[in-house]
Amino acid sequence: MPDHSSVPPIVQRVDNAPRGILMMLVAVFLFSILNVLVKVTAEDYPLTQVTFFRNAFALLPVWATVMAQGGFGSIRTARPMGHLWRSCVGLTSMTLMFWSFHLLPLADAVALNFAAPLFLTALSVPLLSEQVGVHRWSAVAVGFVGVLIIVRPSPDMLNLGAIVALGAALAQSFAMIAIRQLSTSETANSIVFYFTLTTTLLSALTLPFAWRTPDLWGFALLVATGLVGGTAQLFMTRAYTLAPAAVIAPFNYASIVWAALFGWTLWYEVPDLHVVAGAAVVVASGCYILHRETLKHRAVVSGAAGED
């Protein structure tokens, strides 16, 4: 799944929106493959072991990219504790998300994860001191209604799968905030590298307590989670360097299409109507927030910022 550590470095660039969108679509497809791999491997191996392989083998493409784009100089940092905090909340989000794949149909878990930008908007007020106007608060409220449609208010609304998926979305929003804070002084390669390295070390601590020796096929699948996940992260990072976030981010919602398709073809999971309707509401609210962010950015650039 995606951890959203793809923050572009603060450098001059020439935008190429079509290429950026293509990169994002490739990243979304690869992350969707990753979700399938995690759901498959979690049926046979401890979740913490799957998480370790996801991070450890992601180091290979991430390290290769760092060496090709500036080497050690590009990952020099003066904020190790910031990277540690970002890694802890990111690892929490990743673990909960992987667990939700095991507990829920794939499309349901992915749809509930779309609540992350809604949590982020709410948390940006106390944690980032950002001003959130009536438009964005209204979008958050509508998005919350969409989440309720997905989980269906009822005596069994708070089932374990829904709680875990929403917990993953909440942790992901904290990770996004940590990335925003780090991106004021850190490069994208630095944030991705230290996240991958730290989560590998942290997840390795659990291996003595939960380990199942994989057979050759199982080992191949576990390694694939890391290689696919790391490559997807790099494509997403590249996408955000080629075009503005407001152009790129909405294409992340294509993941619900892939989740529904893979869930149907591999596990015969057909999304219920309420999941489709709720996901549509959440996606619409998220797109509206992105729209308002675009207007706000243009207003700031023109020196006439208005209410958001």
C-alpha positions as CSV (number, residue, x, y, z in Angstrom):
1,M,0.0,0.0,0.0
2,P,0.8,3.2,-0.4
3,D,2.7,5.2,2.9
4,H,2.7,8.6,1.2
5,S,6.4,9.5,1.8
6,S,6.6,10.8,-1.8
7,V,7.3,14.5,-1.1
8,P,9.2,16.2,-4.0
9,P,12.5,17.9,-3.2
10,I,12.5,21.7,-3.1
11,V,14.3,22.2,-6.4
12,Q,13.5,24.0,-9.6
13,R,11.7,21.8,-12.1
14,V,9.8,21.9,-15.3
15,D,6.3,20.5,-15.0
16,N,5.2,17.7,-17.3
17,A,1.7,16.9,-16.3
18,P,1.0,14.1,-18.8
19,R,4.1,12.3,-17.9
20,G,3.4,12.9,-14.2
21,I,-0.1,11.4,-14.5
22,L,1.3,8.4,-16.3
23,M,3.9,7.9,-13.5
24,M,1.1,8.1,-10.9
25,L,-1.1,5.6,-12.7
26,V,1.9,3.2,-12.9
27,A,2.5,3.7,-9.2
28,V,-1.2,3.1,-8.3
29,F,-1.2,-0.1,-10.3
30,L,2.0,-1.3,-8.6
31,F,0.6,-0.5,-5.2
32,S,-2.5,-2.4,-6.1
33,I,-0.3,-5.4,-7.0
34,L,1.4,-4.9,-3.6
35,N,-2.0,-5.0,-1.8
36,V,-2.8,-8.4,-3.5
37,L,0.6,-9.8,-2.6
38,V,0.1,-8.7,1.0
39,K,-3.3,-10.3,1.2
40,V,-2.0,-13.5,-0.3
41,T,1.1,-13.8,1.9
42,A,-0.7,-12.8,5.1
43,E,-2.8,-15.9,4.8
44,D,0.4,-18.1,5.4
45,Y,2.9,-15.9,7.2
46,P,2.8,-13.6,10.3
47,L,1.8,-10.1,9.5
48,T,5.0,-8.7,11.0
49,Q,7.1,-11.0,8.8
50,V,5.3,-9.8,5.7
51,T,5.9,-6.2,6.8
52,F,9.6,-6.9,7.3
53,F,10.0,-8.3,3.8
54,R,7.9,-5.4,2.4
55,N,10.4,-2.9,3.8
56,A,13.7,-4.8,3.6
57,F,13.5,-5.6,-0.1
58,A,12.2,-2.1,-0.9
59,L,15.6,-0.9,0.2
60,L,17.1,-2.3,-3.1
61,P,15.3,0.0,-5.5
62,V,15.4,2.9,-3.1
63,W,19.1,2.6,-2.5
64,A,19.8,2.3,-6.2
65,T,17.8,5.5,-6.8
66,V,19.7,7.4,-4.0
67,M,23.0,6.4,-5.5
68,A,21.9,7.4,-8.9
69,Q,20.6,10.8,-7.8
70,G,23.3,12.3,-5.6
71,G,24.6,9.5,-3.4
72,F,25.0,10.1,0.3
73,G,24.9,13.8,-0.1
74,S,21.2,13.6,-1.1
75,I,20.2,11.9,2.1
76,R,22.3,13.9,4.6
77,T,20.0,15.0,7.4
78,A,20.0,17.1,10.6
79,R,16.6,15.8,11.8
80,P,17.0,12.1,12.7
81,M,14.3,12.3,15.3
82,G,11.8,13.7,12.8
83,H,12.6,10.7,10.5
84,L,12.2,8.3,13.4
85,W,8.7,9.7,14.3
86,R,7.7,9.7,10.6
87,S,8.8,6.0,10.4
88,C,7.0,4.9,13.5
89,V,3.6,6.4,12.5
90,G,4.2,5.2,8.9
91,L,5.0,1.7,10.1
92,T,1.9,1.7,12.3
93,S,-0.2,2.7,9.3
94,M,1.3,0.1,7.1
95,T,0.8,-2.7,9.6
96,L,-2.8,-1.8,10.2
97,M,-3.5,-1.5,6.5
98,F,-2.0,-4.9,5.9
99,W,-4.1,-6.3,8.7
100,S,-7.2,-4.8,7.2
101,F,-6.5,-6.6,3.9
102,H,-6.6,-9.9,5.9
103,L,-9.9,-8.9,7.7
104,L,-11.9,-7.3,4.9
105,P,-12.6,-7.6,1.2
106,L,-9.8,-5.7,-0.6
107,A,-12.1,-3.0,-2.1
108,D,-13.6,-2.3,1.4
109,A,-10.2,-1.9,3.0
110,V,-9.0,0.4,0.2
111,A,-12.2,2.5,0.3
112,L,-11.9,3.0,4.1
113,N,-8.3,4.1,3.6
114,F,-9.5,7.0,1.6
115,A,-10.5,8.6,4.9
116,A,-6.9,9.5,5.4
117,P,-7.0,12.9,3.6
118,L,-10.1,13.8,5.7
119,F,-8.3,13.1,8.9
120,L,-5.3,15.1,7.6
121,T,-7.5,18.1,7.0
122,A,-8.8,18.0,10.5
123,L,-5.4,17.4,12.1
124,S,-3.7,20.1,10.1
125,V,-5.4,22.8,12.3
126,P,-3.9,21.8,15.7
127,L,-0.6,20.2,14.4
128,L,0.4,22.4,11.5
129,S,-1.5,25.6,12.5
130,E,-3.2,25.7,9.1
131,Q,-6.3,27.7,8.5
132,V,-9.2,25.5,7.4
133,G,-12.3,27.3,6.1
134,V,-15.9,26.4,5.8
135,H,-15.4,24.8,2.3
136,R,-12.9,22.3,3.5
137,W,-14.7,21.6,6.8
138,S,-17.9,20.9,4.7
139,A,-15.9,18.5,2.5
140,V,-14.6,16.7,5.5
141,A,-18.1,16.3,6.9
142,V,-19.4,15.0,3.6
143,G,-16.4,12.6,3.5
144,F,-17.2,11.3,6.9
145,V,-20.8,10.6,5.8
146,G,-19.2,8.6,3.0
147,V,-17.2,6.6,5.5
148,L,-20.4,5.9,7.5
149,I,-22.1,4.7,4.3
150,I,-19.2,2.2,3.7
151,V,-19.3,0.8,7.3
152,R,-23.1,1.1,7.6
153,P,-24.2,2.4,11.0
154,S,-25.6,-0.6,12.8
155,P,-25.0,-2.6,16.0
156,D,-22.1,-4.4,14.3
157,M,-20.8,-1.2,12.7
158,L,-17.6,-1.2,14.8
159,N,-16.4,-4.6,13.5
160,L,-12.7,-5.3,13.8
161,G,-11.9,-4.9,10.1
162,A,-13.5,-1.4,9.9
163,I,-11.7,-0.3,13.1
164,V,-8.4,-1.5,11.8
165,A,-8.8,0.1,8.4
166,L,-9.8,3.5,9.9
167,G,-7.0,3.2,12.4
168,A,-4.6,2.8,9.4
169,A,-6.1,5.9,7.8
170,L,-5.7,7.9,11.0
171,A,-2.0,6.8,11.4
172,Q,-1.4,7.6,7.7
173,S,-2.7,11.1,8.3
174,F,-0.1,11.6,11.1
175,A,2.5,10.3,8.7
176,M,1.5,12.8,6.1
177,I,1.8,15.6,8.7
178,A,5.3,14.4,9.6
179,I,6.2,14.4,5.9
180,R,5.0,18.0,5.5
181,Q,7.1,19.0,8.5
182,L,10.2,17.2,7.2
183,S,9.8,18.4,3.6
184,T,10.7,22.0,4.7
185,S,14.4,20.9,5.0
186,E,14.6,17.3,3.7
187,T,14.7,15.9,0.1
188,A,12.3,13.3,-1.1
189,N,15.1,10.7,-1.4
190,S,16.0,11.4,2.2
191,I,12.5,10.9,3.5
192,V,11.9,7.7,1.5
193,F,15.3,6.2,2.4
194,Y,15.2,6.8,6.1
195,F,11.6,5.6,6.3
196,T,12.5,2.4,4.5
197,L,15.6,1.8,6.5
198,T,14.0,2.5,9.9
199,T,10.9,0.4,9.3
200,T,13.1,-2.5,8.1
201,L,15.0,-2.3,11.4
202,L,11.9,-1.9,13.6
203,S,10.0,-4.7,11.9
204,A,13.1,-7.0,12.1
205,L,12.8,-6.8,16.0
206,T,9.6,-8.8,15.8
207,L,11.0,-11.7,13.8
208,P,12.2,-13.8,16.7
209,F,8.7,-13.8,18.1
210,A,6.8,-14.5,14.9
211,W,8.5,-16.3,12.0
212,R,7.6,-19.0,9.6
213,T,10.3,-20.3,7.3
214,P,8.9,-19.8,3.8
215,D,9.2,-22.3,1.0
216,L,10.6,-21.2,-2.3
217,W,7.3,-19.9,-3.7
218,G,6.5,-18.1,-0.4
219,F,10.0,-16.5,-0.3
220,A,9.5,-15.3,-3.9
221,L,6.1,-13.7,-3.0
222,L,7.6,-12.1,0.1
223,V,10.5,-10.6,-1.8
224,A,8.1,-9.4,-4.4
225,T,6.2,-7.3,-1.8
226,G,9.4,-5.3,-1.2
227,L,10.5,-4.9,-4.8
228,V,7.0,-4.0,-6.0
229,G,6.4,-1.7,-3.1
230,G,9.8,0.1,-3.4
231,T,9.4,0.5,-7.1
232,A,5.9,1.9,-6.7
233,Q,7.1,4.4,-4.2
234,L,9.8,5.6,-6.6
235,F,7.2,6.0,-9.4
236,M,5.0,8.0,-7.1
237,T,7.9,10.2,-6.0
238,R,8.7,10.9,-9.6
239,A,5.1,11.7,-10.4
240,Y,5.0,14.4,-7.7
241,T,8.2,16.0,-9.2
242,L,6.7,16.2,-12.6
243,A,3.4,18.0,-11.8
244,P,1.6,19.8,-8.9
245,A,0.0,17.6,-6.2
246,A,-3.5,18.8,-7.1
247,V,-3.0,17.4,-10.6
248,I,-1.5,14.1,-9.5
249,A,-3.2,13.2,-6.2
250,P,-6.8,12.5,-7.6
251,F,-5.4,9.7,-9.7
252,N,-4.7,7.8,-6.5
253,Y,-8.4,7.0,-6.4
254,A,-7.9,4.7,-9.3
255,S,-6.8,2.2,-6.7
256,I,-10.4,1.4,-5.8
257,V,-11.0,0.2,-9.4
258,W,-8.0,-2.1,-9.2
259,A,-9.0,-3.3,-5.7
260,A,-12.5,-4.2,-6.9
261,L,-11.1,-5.9,-10.0
262,F,-8.5,-8.0,-8.2
263,G,-10.9,-8.8,-5.3
264,W,-13.5,-10.1,-7.8
265,T,-11.1,-12.1,-10.0
266,L,-9.0,-13.6,-7.3
267,W,-11.3,-14.0,-4.3
268,Y,-14.8,-13.6,-5.9
269,E,-15.4,-10.5,-3.8
270,V,-18.1,-8.3,-5.3
271,P,-18.3,-4.9,-3.6
272,D,-21.7,-4.2,-2.1
273,L,-23.7,-1.2,-3.4
274,H,-23.1,0.7,-0.1
275,V,-19.3,0.3,-0.5
276,V,-19.5,1.7,-4.0
277,A,-21.7,4.6,-3.0
278,G,-19.7,5.4,0.1
279,A,-16.4,5.3,-1.8
280,A,-17.9,7.7,-4.4
281,V,-18.8,10.2,-1.7
282,V,-15.4,10.0,0.0
283,V,-13.6,10.3,-3.4
284,A,-15.8,13.4,-4.3
285,S,-15.0,15.0,-1.0
286,G,-11.3,14.4,-1.4
287,C,-11.3,15.8,-4.9
288,Y,-13.1,18.9,-3.6
289,I,-10.5,19.4,-0.9
290,L,-7.8,19.1,-3.6
291,H,-9.7,21.7,-5.7
292,R,-9.8,24.1,-2.9
293,E,-6.1,23.6,-2.3
294,T,-5.5,24.5,-5.9
295,L,-7.5,27.7,-5.6
296,K,-5.8,28.6,-2.4
297,H,-2.4,28.1,-4.0
298,R,-3.2,30.2,-7.0
299,A,-4.6,33.0,-4.7
300,V,-1.4,33.0,-2.6
301,V,0.7,33.2,-5.7
302,S,-1.3,36.1,-7.1
303,G,-1.3,37.8,-3.7
304,A,-5.0,37.6,-3.2
305,A,-5.6,34.7,-1.0
306,G,-9.2,34.2,0.1
307,E,-11.2,32.0,2.3
308,D,-10.6,28.3,1.7
